[in-house]
Amino acid sequence: MRTFRKDFFWGGATAANQFEGAWNVDGKGPSVSDMCTNGTKDTPKRITATIEENTLYPSHEAIDFYHHYKEDIKLFADMGFNVFRFSIAWTRIFPTGMEQEPNEAGLAFYDNVIDECRKYNIEPLITISHYEMPYALVEKYNGWYGRECIELFERYCHAIFERYKDKVVYWLTFNEINSGTMPMGNVLSLGTVQGYTGPITGVKDDPKIRYQALHHQFVASARVVKYAHDNYPQFKMGNMICFMTTYPATCKPDDMLKAQSEMRMKNWFCSDIMVRGCYPEYADRYFEENDIRIKMEDGDLDIIKEGTVDFYTFSYYMSICASTDENEKLTGGNLMGGVKNPYLEASDWGWQIDPKGLRYTLNAIYDRYHIPMMVVENGLGAVDKVEADGTINDDYRIDYLRKHIIEMKEAVKDGVDLMGYTPWGCIDLVSASTGEMAKRYGFIYVDKHDDGTGTLARSKKKSFDWFKGVIESNGEKL
């Protein structure tokens, strides 16, 4: 019976803008996330055009990995990681995104991080762009809506590819690129917020702009994938999708069709382009009905065909339902919510917990593409209590992760070629959606709070030793 491969990747995942801090240190420029204030589950964070005094911007310090990377990577090594997924901050390498030459201090920082990983035989898995568009490109080009960003992104990639060619094998181009199919993608991924200040939920959404910006990301991704294949054959290039598994709320045919439509445009559209190398036919009707006309240049479709990825990665936190009944109860979720599933429990943030949905999703993706896969984000955001003796008994997190690993094993038995698993926020970090610290995911607790206070001291949660045992046994000891 199949089980996890002997060279299975076990580790954790982070993002520069949510845990590095040092937002303006050593030449780094501001990204979109650096212009976002804190928020809560009920109050959205704000974007500001300039940095306001006496206002908390969580990414500015975050958990200060920039000055704690040796300590943190040692903790990852103690847990048994053999892979660490992190992102490079574009604005650390090109502060405005428009410079001709990269910032040496930024390159040197990631040299140090990668070397520290290698010291412990931890494979770096690098996300090239993870929700940190240079704010200067927002001001000048309205983010990815400007085709100029393609060439600027290529310059950035060429610089980091050449610098780390002997140290890094695995690369992901855009984090959760399909966020661009949803209004929240304007802020997080596309940077199409030129001139806007106010709550992130108040950004004017124009699907015509969004899908044009997304097209530019497809071209940019394909160009750098092809460039990597041509110049660095040792590289393995992947995509990254936010998978929001969607079931029909009932077996009513209208609900079936609605769920299929949502699965196509939210979950399959981007990866069909990045894995299969062409725009899918079903998108034609969606574009026509929504008056979306994507402006393409000669060669765009050719490069998309030539620049397909080697492996598929995705985030999986929850599932939702789709219904044609407007009276159905709604629930929250990653990037978007949906209709509530009466058979599932939910987290404190309203994200439905569906381990079996991960097996279903792994099978569906592998059936469609037949390329190696990784689950590069999965986890439970929860409020953790530090006991009087300093312990943090996060059995709820262990339970969540255990159930999802069991279903990954079932998917492997089903025949899925699964490469690895990197739970999200292996160390506590800032929430991308709300800017909170209270919504914790990590195996490692960081003394940092929603008001910006805290000593930044690191301590192990109960889940730390549990996950260490999982890794030591290659997923057999759960």
C-alpha positions in Angstrom: 0.0 0.0 0.0 1.3 3.4 -0.9 2.5 5.8 1.8 4.4 9.1 1.9 7.6 8.8 -0.2 10.9 8.4 1.6 12.1 11.9 0.4 8.8 13.6 1.4 9.2 17.2 2.3 8.0 18.1 5.8 8.3 21.7 7.0 6.4 25.0 7.3 5.4 28.1 5.4 5.7 31.8 5.9 5.6 35.1 3.9 8.1 38.0 4.1 5.5 40.7 4.6 3.9 38.8 7.5 6.9 37.9 9.6 10.2 39.6 8.5 9.6 43.1 9.8 12.5 45.5 9.2 10.2 47.1 6.6 12.6 50.1 5.9 15.9 48.6 6.9 19.0 48.2 4.7 17.4 49.9 1.7 14.1 48.1 1.6 11.2 50.0 0.0 7.5 50.0 1.0 5.2 47.3 -0.4 1.4 47.4 -0.4 1.3 45.4 2.9 3.6 48.1 4.5 0.8 50.6 3.8 -1.8 48.6 5.6 -2.9 49.3 9.2 -4.0 46.6 11.6 -7.6 45.4 11.7 -9.7 42.7 13.4 -12.1 40.0 12.5 -14.9 42.6 12.5 -13.0 45.7 11.5 -11.1 45.7 8.2 -7.6 47.0 8.0 -7.0 50.2 6.0 -4.7 51.2 3.2 -3.0 54.6 3.6 -1.2 56.5 0.8 1.4 57.7 3.4 2.5 56.4 6.7 0.3 57.9 9.4 1.8 58.8 12.8 0.5 57.0 15.9 -0.9 54.2 13.7 0.0 50.6 13.9 1.3 49.0 10.7 1.7 45.3 11.6 4.2 44.4 8.8 6.7 47.1 9.9 8.0 44.9 12.8 5.8 41.8 12.4 7.8 39.1 14.4 11.2 40.5 13.3 12.4 37.4 11.6 14.9 39.8 9.9 16.9 39.9 13.2 15.8 36.5 14.6 16.3 34.2 11.5 19.1 32.2 13.0 17.1 31.4 16.1 14.0 30.7 14.1 15.6 28.4 11.6 17.3 26.5 14.4 13.9 25.9 15.9 12.7 24.6 12.6 15.7 22.3 12.4 14.9 21.1 16.0 11.4 20.2 14.8 12.9 18.2 12.0 12.1 20.3 9.0 13.7 19.3 5.7 12.0 22.1 3.8 11.1 25.7 4.6 8.8 27.7 2.4 9.4 31.4 2.6 9.2 34.4 0.3 11.6 37.0 -0.9 10.4 40.6 -0.5 10.6 42.2 -4.0 11.2 45.6 -2.3 14.2 44.3 -0.5 15.8 43.5 -3.8 14.4 46.4 -5.9 13.0 49.0 -3.5 10.6 50.6 -6.0 10.6 47.7 -8.4 12.1 50.1 -11.1 15.8 50.2 -10.2 18.3 49.0 -12.8 20.5 47.2 -10.3 19.4 45.1 -7.2 20.0 46.2 -3.7 23.1 44.2 -2.4 22.0 44.4 1.2 18.7 42.7 0.3 20.4 39.9 -1.7 22.9 39.4 1.2 20.1 38.9 3.7 18.5 36.1 1.7 22.0 34.6 1.2 22.2 34.4 5.0 18.7 32.9 5.3 19.4 30.3 2.6 22.8 29.4 4.0 21.3 29.0 7.5 18.7 26.6 6.0 21.4 24.6 4.2 23.4 24.4 7.4 20.6 22.2 8.8 19.9 20.4 5.5 16.6 22.3 5.1 15.6 22.7 1.4 14.5 26.3 0.6 11.2 26.5 -1.2 11.0 30.2 -2.3 7.9 32.1 -3.3 9.0 34.9 -5.6 6.0 37.1 -5.0 3.8 36.7 -1.9 1.4 39.6 -1.5 4.0 42.4 -1.3 3.7 44.4 -4.5 6.1 47.4 -4.5 3.9 50.4 -3.6 5.8 52.6 -6.1 4.4 50.4 -8.9 0.9 50.9 -7.5 1.5 54.7 -7.7 3.0 54.6 -11.2 1.2 51.8 -13.0 -1.8 50.8 -10.9 0.0 47.6 -10.0 -0.2 44.7 -12.4 -2.7 46.5 -14.5 0.3 48.1 -16.1 2.0 45.8 -18.6 5.3 47.4 -17.6 5.3 45.2 -14.5 6.1 42.1 -16.6 9.5 43.4 -17.5 10.2 44.7 -14.0 9.2 41.3 -12.5 11.5 39.6 -15.0 14.4 41.8 -13.9 13.8 40.9 -10.3 13.6 37.2 -11.1 16.8 37.2 -13.2 18.6 38.8 -10.3 17.6 36.3 -7.6 17.9 33.3 -10.0 21.5 34.2 -10.8 22.3 35.0 -7.2 20.9 31.8 -5.7 21.3 29.4 -8.6 23.6 27.1 -6.6 21.5 27.1 -3.4 17.9 26.9 -4.4 16.1 24.4 -6.6 12.3 24.9 -5.9 10.6 28.2 -6.8 6.9 29.3 -6.9 6.1 32.4 -9.0 3.0 34.0 -7.5 1.4 33.1 -4.2 -2.3 32.3 -4.5 -2.4 33.8 -8.0 -6.1 33.0 -8.3 -6.8 35.7 -5.6 -6.9 37.8 -8.7 -10.2 36.3 -9.7 -11.7 37.8 -6.5 -12.1 41.4 -5.3 -9.7 40.9 -2.5 -7.0 40.2 -5.1 -7.0 43.9 -5.9 -5.2 44.6 -2.6 -3.3 41.4 -1.8 -1.9 40.3 -5.2 -2.5 42.7 -8.0 -1.9 46.0 -6.4 -4.7 47.6 -8.4 -5.4 50.2 -5.7 -3.8 53.3 -7.3 -5.0 56.4 -5.4 -7.1 54.5 -2.9 -7.1 55.1 0.8 -9.6 53.5 3.2 -10.7 50.0 4.3 -9.5 47.2 2.2 -13.1 46.0 1.8 -13.9 49.4 0.2 -11.6 49.2 -2.9 -13.6 49.7 -6.0 -13.7 46.4 -7.9 -13.6 46.4 -11.7 -13.3 42.8 -13.1 -12.0 44.3 -16.4 -9.0 45.7 -14.6 -8.6 42.7 -12.5 -8.5 40.1 -15.3 -6.2 42.3 -17.4 -3.8 42.6 -14.4 -4.1 38.8 -13.9 -3.2 38.3 -17.6 0.0 40.3 -17.1 0.8 38.0 -14.1 0.3 34.9 -16.3 2.7 36.3 -19.0 5.2 37.3 -16.3 5.1 33.9 -14.7 5.4 32.0 -18.0 8.3 34.2 -19.1 10.3 33.5 -15.9 9.5 29.8 -15.9 10.7 29.5 -19.5 13.8 31.6 -18.7 14.5 29.3 -15.7 14.1 26.2 -17.8 16.4 27.6 -20.5 19.1 28.9 -18.2 18.9 26.9 -15.0 17.8 23.4 -15.9 18.3 22.3 -12.2 15.4 24.5 -11.2 11.9 23.1 -10.5 9.2 25.8 -11.1 5.8 25.7 -9.5 2.6 27.6 -9.3 0.5 28.3 -6.1 -3.2 28.3 -5.9 -5.6 29.2 -3.0 -7.9 26.2 -3.3 -11.4 26.8 -2.0 -13.2 23.5 -2.5 -16.8 24.2 -3.4 -19.6 21.6 -3.0 -23.2 22.1 -4.2 -25.4 22.8 -1.2 -27.9 20.3 -2.5 -28.2 17.8 -5.4 -30.5 20.3 -7.2 -29.1 20.6 -10.7 -29.0 24.4 -10.4 -26.8 24.1 -7.4 -24.6 21.5 -9.2 -24.1 23.9 -12.1 -23.4 26.8 -9.8 -20.7 24.8 -7.8 -19.1 23.7 -11.1 -19.0 27.3 -12.4 -17.4 28.6 -9.2 -14.9 25.7 -9.1 -13.9 26.6 -12.7 -13.4 30.3 -12.4 -12.1 30.4 -8.8 -10.0 27.3 -8.5 -9.2 25.8 -12.0 -8.9 28.9 -14.2 -5.4 30.0 -13.2 -3.9 26.6 -12.9 -5.4 25.5 -16.3 -3.4 28.4 -17.8 -0.2 27.7 -15.8 -0.2 23.9 -16.1 -1.9 23.2 -19.4 -0.6 26.4 -21.0 -3.7 27.9 -22.5 -6.8 29.9 -21.5 -9.7 27.4 -20.9 -12.8 27.5 -23.2 -15.2 27.9 -20.3 -13.6 31.3 -19.6 -14.8 32.7 -22.9 -18.5 32.7 -21.8 -17.5 34.2 -18.4 -15.6 37.0 -20.1 -18.4 37.6 -22.6 -21.2 37.7 -20.0 -19.1 40.1 -17.8 -17.9 42.3 -20.7 -14.3 41.5 -20.1 -12.0 41.9 -23.0 -8.4 41.1 -22.3 -5.8 43.0 -24.3 -3.1 40.7 -25.4 0.1 41.3 -27.4 1.5 39.1 -30.1 3.3 36.2 -28.4 1.5 36.3 -25.1 -0.4 33.0 -25.8 2.8 31.4 -27.1 4.8 32.2 -24.0 2.0 31.0 -21.8 2.1 27.7 -23.7 5.9 27.5 -23.4 6.2 28.5 -19.7 4.2 25.8 -17.9 5.1 24.8 -14.4 6.8 21.5 -13.3 4.8 21.0 -10.1 1.5 22.2 -8.6 1.2 23.7 -5.1 -1.8 25.0 -3.2 -3.2 26.2 0.1 -6.1 24.4 1.7 -7.8 25.6 4.8 -11.5 25.0 4.3 -14.4 24.2 2.0 -17.6 26.0 1.2 -20.9 25.3 -0.5 -22.6 27.0 -3.5 -26.4 27.5 -3.7 -28.9 29.2 -5.9 -31.0 29.8 -2.7 -30.3 33.4 -1.5 -31.6 32.5 2.0 -28.9 30.0 2.7 -26.7 30.8 5.7 -23.2 32.1 4.8 -19.8 31.4 6.4 -16.3 32.9 6.2 -13.2 31.6 4.5 -9.8 32.3 3.0 -10.2 35.2 0.5 -13.9 34.5 0.2 -16.7 32.8 2.1 -19.6 30.8 0.9 -22.7 28.9 1.9 -22.5 27.1 5.2 -22.1 23.3 5.2 -24.3 21.9 8.0 -22.0 18.8 8.3 -18.9 20.8 9.2 -17.6 22.6 12.3 -15.8 26.0 11.9 -12.9 27.8 13.5 -13.2 30.9 15.6 -12.9 32.9 12.4 -15.7 31.0 10.7 -13.5 28.9 8.4 -15.2 25.5 8.0 -13.0 22.5 9.0 -13.1 19.8 6.3 -10.2 17.3 6.4 -11.9 14.9 4.0 -12.2 17.8 1.6 -8.4 17.8 1.3 -8.4 14.2 0.1 -11.2 15.1 -2.4 -9.2 18.1 -3.6 -5.9 16.3 -3.9 -7.6 13.7 -6.1 -9.4 16.2 -8.2 -6.2 18.2 -8.9 -4.1 15.1 -9.7 -6.8 13.7 -11.9 -6.8 16.9 -13.9 -3.0 17.6 -14.2 -1.0 14.5 -13.4 2.1 16.4 -12.1 3.7 16.3 -8.7 1.9 18.3 -5.9 2.6 19.9 -2.6 0.2 21.2 0.1 2.1 24.4 0.9 -0.4 26.0 3.3 -2.8 24.3 5.7 -3.5 25.1 9.3 -5.8 26.4 12.1 -5.9 30.0 13.1 -6.8 30.2 16.7 -6.4 32.1 20.0 -3.7 30.5 22.0 -3.6 30.7 25.8 -0.2 30.9 27.6 -0.6 29.0 30.9 0.9 30.1 34.2 3.8 27.7 33.7 4.4 29.0 30.2 3.0 26.1 28.4 0.6 26.4 25.4 -1.7 23.4 25.1 -2.9 23.7 21.5 -4.6 20.3 21.2 -7.1 21.8 18.8 -4.3 22.5 16.4 -2.9 19.0 16.7 -6.3 17.6 16.1 -6.8 19.8 13.0 -3.4 18.9 11.5 -3.7 15.2 12.4 -7.0 14.8 10.6 -5.6 16.6 7.5 -2.5 14.5 7.4 -4.6 11.3 7.6 -6.5 12.4 4.6 -3.3 13.2 2.7 -2.2 9.7 3.4 -5.5 8.4 2.0 -5.0 10.6 -1.2 -1.5 9.0 -1.6 -3.1 5.6 -1.4 -5.5 6.8 -4.0 -2.5 7.4 -6.3 -1.8 11.1 -5.9 1.9 12.0 -6.4 2.4 14.2 -3.2 5.8 15.7 -2.7 5.4 17.4 0.6 3.5 19.4 3.3 4.3 22.8 4.7 1.7 23.9 7.3 1.0 27.6 7.3 2.5 29.9 9.8 4.8 27.3 11.4 5.8 30.3 13.6 3.2 32.8 14.7 2.9 35.7 12.3 0.7 38.6 11.2 -2.7 37.6 9.6 -2.8 38.6 5.9 -6.5 39.2 5.9 -7.0 41.1 9.2 -3.5 42.2 10.3 -4.0 40.5 13.7 -1.5 38.6 15.8 -4.3 37.0 17.9 -5.1 34.7 15.0 -2.2 32.3 15.5 -1.1 29.3 13.4 2.3 28.4 14.6 4.0 25.5 16.4 6.2 28.3 17.9 4.5 31.1 20.0 5.8 34.6 19.5 5.2 37.1 22.3 3.7 39.8 20.1 0.2 41.2 20.4 -2.5 43.1 18.4 -1.5 46.4 19.9 2.1 46.0 18.8 3.5 45.2 22.2 5.5 42.2 23.2 9.0 40.9 23.8 9.2 38.9 20.6 10.3 35.9 22.7 9.9 32.5 21.1 8.5 29.5 22.9 7.3 26.0 21.8 3.7 25.0 21.9 2.5 21.5 22.5 2.1 21.0 18.8 5.9 21.6 18.3 6.9 18.2 19.8 3.9 16.5 18.2 4.9 17.7 14.7 8.5 16.7 15.4 7.2 13.2 16.0 5.2 13.2 12.8 8.2 14.2 10.8 10.5 11.7 12.5 8.1 8.9 11.6 7.4 10.2 8.1 3.7 10.7 9.0 3.2 7.3 10.7 3.1 8.6 14.3 0.1 10.9 14.5 
